[in-house]
Amino acid sequence: MPELPEMEAWRRRLSDPVSASPIARAGPAHIATLKTFDPPLRALEGRRFRGAERRGKRLLLPTDDGELVLLVHLMSAGRLKLLGADERGPKQSAFQLEFADGSRLLLTEAGRRKRAGVWLLSAEAAAAELAHLGPEALGVGANALGEILRREPRRLHALLRDQRALAGIGRAWANEILHAARLSPYALSTELTDEEVERLAAAIDAELERGLALRERGASDEQTYRVHRRLGEPCHVCGTPIAQVDFEEHTIFYCPGCQTAGRVLKDRRLSRLLR
């Protein structure tokens, strides 16, 4: 799933190209991908984007007149493709924009389930759509993070993925961050010591910056992730095989040696959680 490092890399890559030329054609869009109908997509035609912005895991393309914002959320399987004027792309896309210079921006999504979304909103509606998001995860700092952690007792992995608490982290980078911080994914947020909060804040910045640098260089998942989807592989720090906990909607990957003092975490659907 594209998270803060991936979306920020895309923002930097797209900002100049999408603002270089007016929009010649907006659409077509898959009926499940386009989430709004007023204003219509054709309202973009003839306008120019100011550039690309990002809020959490969402990409924002505001028009230079300040009136409209195209909001893109890739969810799990959505991907963006920027094609030059003479460059061939996929036969089908979930959404596309064509610019006056012939370049195209395409959103593709693998699989039958179309969960990625595109919204065309007024500037005011876009602000309201994003109002529920917490502070940006990158650079949040130990003081602000400590306040977030102390609001209510929550498991760390779930809290890091909650966009209302921190914007930008999903399943993959929660795995990477908690491993770097040497904290159990099931540790309670309200029980962390000051030193552990400092460690977690530092890990958030270090891992998101590492991911961004790699994604900007075009690194693959295999080259980027050190814990996520590495089941059974030796931990790059201590050599302990990476373990996992399965849930219906996601999987947690962690190192028992680095994060849980050797204890194996069990899925509650299968057996008791070992504390």
C-alpha positions in Angstrom: 0.0 0.0 0.0 1.4 3.4 -0.9 2.1 5.2 2.3 3.9 8.5 3.2 7.3 7.6 1.6 5.7 6.4 -1.6 3.2 9.3 -1.9 5.8 11.9 -1.1 8.1 10.4 -3.7 5.2 10.7 -6.2 4.4 14.2 -5.1 7.9 15.3 -5.8 8.0 13.5 -9.2 4.7 14.9 -10.3 4.7 18.5 -9.1 6.5 20.1 -12.0 5.0 17.9 -14.9 1.4 18.3 -13.8 1.8 22.1 -13.6 3.6 22.5 -16.9 0.6 22.4 -19.2 -3.2 23.0 -19.0 -5.5 20.0 -18.8 -6.9 19.1 -22.2 -9.1 16.2 -21.1 -10.2 15.0 -17.7 -11.3 11.4 -17.7 -12.5 8.8 -18.5 -12.9 7.5 -15.0 -14.2 4.1 -13.7 -17.5 4.5 -12.0 -16.1 3.0 -8.8 -13.0 5.2 -8.8 -14.6 8.6 -9.3 -16.3 9.4 -5.9 -17.8 12.8 -6.8 -20.0 14.2 -9.5 -20.3 17.9 -8.6 -18.3 19.7 -9.9 -18.0 17.5 -13.0 -14.6 16.4 -14.2 -14.9 18.6 -17.3 -14.6 21.6 -14.9 -10.8 20.8 -14.9 -10.4 21.2 -18.6 -8.6 24.3 -19.7 -7.3 24.8 -16.1 -3.8 24.3 -14.9 -2.6 22.6 -11.7 -0.5 24.6 -9.3 1.6 21.6 -8.6 1.3 18.5 -6.4 0.7 18.5 -2.7 0.3 15.7 -0.1 -1.6 15.2 3.1 -0.9 11.9 4.8 -1.4 9.2 2.2 -3.5 11.4 -0.1 -2.2 13.2 -3.2 -3.7 16.7 -3.8 -3.6 18.5 -7.2 -5.0 22.0 -6.7 -5.8 24.3 -9.7 -3.8 27.4 -9.9 -6.9 29.6 -9.6 -7.5 28.1 -6.1 -11.0 26.9 -6.9 -10.7 23.2 -7.3 -8.7 20.3 -5.8 -8.3 16.8 -7.3 -7.8 14.4 -4.4 -6.3 11.0 -5.0 -6.2 8.1 -2.5 -4.5 5.0 -3.9 -5.6 2.6 -1.1 -3.9 -0.8 -1.4 -3.6 -1.5 -5.1 -3.8 1.8 -6.9 -0.7 3.0 -8.8 0.1 6.2 -10.7 1.7 6.4 -14.1 3.0 9.5 -15.8 3.3 9.0 -19.6 5.0 11.3 -22.1 3.3 12.4 -25.2 4.5 9.5 -27.3 4.6 6.9 -24.6 2.3 4.0 -24.7 0.5 3.0 -21.5 -1.9 0.3 -20.4 -5.1 -0.3 -22.4 -7.3 0.3 -19.4 -7.0 2.7 -16.5 -9.3 3.6 -13.6 -8.8 7.3 -14.2 -6.7 9.5 -16.4 -5.9 13.1 -17.2 -4.5 14.3 -20.6 -2.6 17.5 -20.7 -2.3 19.9 -23.6 1.3 18.9 -24.3 0.2 15.3 -24.9 1.4 13.8 -21.6 -1.0 11.8 -19.5 -1.5 10.9 -15.8 -3.1 7.5 -15.3 -4.3 5.8 -12.2 -4.3 2.0 -12.5 -5.6 -0.6 -10.0 -4.9 -4.3 -10.1 -7.7 -6.8 -9.3 -11.4 -6.6 -9.5 -12.0 -4.6 -6.3 -11.8 -0.9 -7.1 -10.9 0.7 -3.8 -8.7 3.6 -5.0 -10.6 6.9 -5.2 -10.5 10.2 -7.0 -12.5 13.2 -5.7 -12.9 16.6 -7.5 -13.7 19.1 -4.8 -13.9 22.8 -4.1 -11.0 24.1 -2.0 -13.4 24.4 1.0 -14.7 20.8 0.5 -11.2 19.5 0.2 -10.2 21.1 3.5 -13.2 19.5 5.2 -12.4 16.1 3.6 -9.0 16.2 5.2 -10.0 17.8 8.6 -10.1 14.4 10.4 -6.4 13.6 9.7 -3.9 13.8 12.6 -0.5 15.6 12.3 2.0 14.4 9.7 3.9 11.4 11.0 7.2 12.6 9.6 8.6 15.2 12.0 5.9 14.8 14.6 8.5 14.8 17.4 8.6 13.1 20.8 6.5 15.8 22.7 3.6 15.7 20.3 3.9 11.9 19.9 3.8 11.5 23.6 0.5 13.4 23.9 -1.0 11.2 21.1 0.1 8.0 22.8 -1.3 9.1 26.2 -4.8 9.9 25.0 -6.0 6.3 25.5 -4.5 2.8 25.8 -4.0 1.3 22.3 -1.8 -1.3 20.8 1.1 0.5 19.0 0.6 -1.1 15.6 -3.1 -0.1 15.4 -2.4 3.4 16.7 0.4 4.1 14.1 -2.0 3.0 11.3 -4.8 5.3 12.6 -4.9 8.3 10.3 -6.8 10.3 12.8 -3.9 10.0 15.2 -1.0 10.2 12.8 -1.2 10.8 9.0 0.9 8.8 6.6 1.7 5.5 8.2 0.1 2.2 7.1 0.7 -1.5 7.6 4.1 -1.8 6.0 5.8 1.2 7.6 4.3 0.5 11.0 6.1 -2.9 10.8 9.4 -1.2 9.9 9.1 1.6 12.5 8.3 -0.7 15.4 11.1 -2.9 14.6 13.5 0.0 14.4 12.2 1.3 17.7 12.5 -2.2 19.3 8.9 -2.1 20.5 6.3 -4.8 20.4 3.4 -4.2 18.0 1.1 -5.0 20.9 2.7 -2.7 23.5 0.1 -0.4 25.0 0.6 3.3 24.1 0.0 4.5 27.6 2.6 2.3 29.1 5.6 3.5 27.2 8.4 5.1 29.1 9.7 8.5 28.1 12.8 6.8 26.7 10.6 4.5 24.6 8.6 7.5 23.3 11.8 9.2 22.2 12.9 5.9 20.6 9.6 5.6 18.7 9.7 9.2 17.5 13.2 8.8 16.2 12.3 5.6 14.5 9.3 7.2 12.8 11.5 9.9 11.2 14.4 7.6 10.4 12.3 4.9 8.7 10.1 7.3 6.8 13.1 9.2 5.6 14.9 6.0 4.6 11.8 4.9 2.7 11.4 8.2 0.9 15.1 8.2 -0.2 14.8 4.6 -1.5 11.5 5.3 -3.3 12.9 8.4 -5.0 15.6 6.2 -6.4 13.0 3.7 -7.7 13.7 1.0 -5.1 11.4 -2.0 -5.1 9.5 -3.4 -2.1 12.2 -6.1 -1.9 14.9 -3.5 -1.7 13.0 -1.2 0.7 11.4 -3.4 3.4 13.6 -5.1 6.0 10.7 -6.6 8.1 7.5 -6.3 6.2 6.7 -9.5 4.2 9.9 -11.1 5.4 8.4 -14.0 7.2 11.0 -16.6 8.2 13.9 -14.6 7.0 16.7 -13.7 9.5 16.3 -10.3 11.2 19.0 -8.0 9.8 19.8 -6.9 13.3 19.8 -10.1 15.4 19.3 -13.0 13.0 16.1 -14.2 14.6 13.5 -15.4 12.0 10.9 -12.7 11.3 7.4 -13.8 12.6 3.9 -12.7 11.7 0.5 -12.3 13.2 -2.4 -12.7 10.8 -5.7 -10.8 10.8 -8.5 -10.7 8.3 -7.5 -7.4 6.9 -3.8 -7.2 7.5 -0.7 -9.0 8.8 1.8 -7.8 11.4 5.5 -8.7 10.8 7.9 -8.4 13.7 11.2 -9.8 15.2 10.7 -11.8 18.4 14.4 -11.2 19.3 14.4 -7.4 18.9 10.8 -6.6 19.8 9.2 -9.1 22.2 12.1 -10.5 24.3 11.8 -13.8 22.4 8.1 -14.2 23.0 5.9 -15.2 20.1 2.7 -13.2 19.5 -0.3 -15.3 18.7 -3.4 -14.4 16.7 -6.3 -14.1 19.0 -8.4 -16.0 16.5 -6.1 -19.0 16.9 -4.8 -19.0 20.5 -4.2 -16.8 23.4 -2.0 -13.7 23.0 1.3 -14.3 24.8 2.2 -11.2 26.8 
